Amino acid sequence: MRISESAIRRRLAKAGFRLQKTPARHWTRNEYGPGYIVTDDTNTVRLGATQRPYDATLDEVREFAARL
């Protein structure tokens, strides 16, 4: 069974992380589609900013949340 985005958000929040999605008017959304960033409580990016902002997919975020 696939975990929904809201369930992933809740799981990350319990562990002290925050899931952010590409803003609707962000320039990368037109080129690459929606993406995600996972940050911790000190606003340090833990997943999703290696090549460009918001480059993690929902599947990558699912895997990250499953390891918590």
Secondary structure, DSSP 8 states (H G I E B T S, - for coil): ----HHHHHHHHHHTT-EEEE--TT-HHHHHH---EEEE-TT--EEES-SSSTT-B-HHHHHHHHHT-
